[in-house]
Amino acid sequence: MRTLLLLIALSTLLTACLHEPIHQGNRLDGNEIYLIQKGDSKFSIEQKLGTPSLNNTLHPNRVTYYEEFEDEESGKLLWRSVEIVYDSALRAQKITRAGFEDKK
């Protein structure tokens, strides 16, 4: 009985030491983000990025991919997002990137 209690206490202490990084929203790959261009179809964008985190009910042709994560080096909570506005043919008309390094 003592051994069992000792094992339970030890496993509880060890699981408390494990650190799981915080991540919410879409997983946005910086390389994939810059492959998206004006004129791309909604289907092809969703194939690359997945389903958007936010759909705007007042503006049905505007979607937002949002990611919030903990930086492994500094431990700070960072965020980045991509907002895409589609035209009536569901082609990307405007792409706004925030929180990404500029790759021009």
C-alpha angles and dihedrals in degrees: 000000000000091000091052092051090047091052092049092050092047094049090049091053093047094050089052089058094056113095119209113195117237115247128168133172127008123348101240117198111206092218093053092048093060093049089067112093138178110279095035114134122249089241094056092046092051089049089058101037105023126224114343119251094224130036115189109223092194091051107033093182092059122083133173129209108201131184130185118184144158115251108236095215103044100022090228122141108245132184138195134175146185121211117196126191115198127204123228091278089055094249120139107264100169131016121192119188122192130182096018127116110256110254104185 
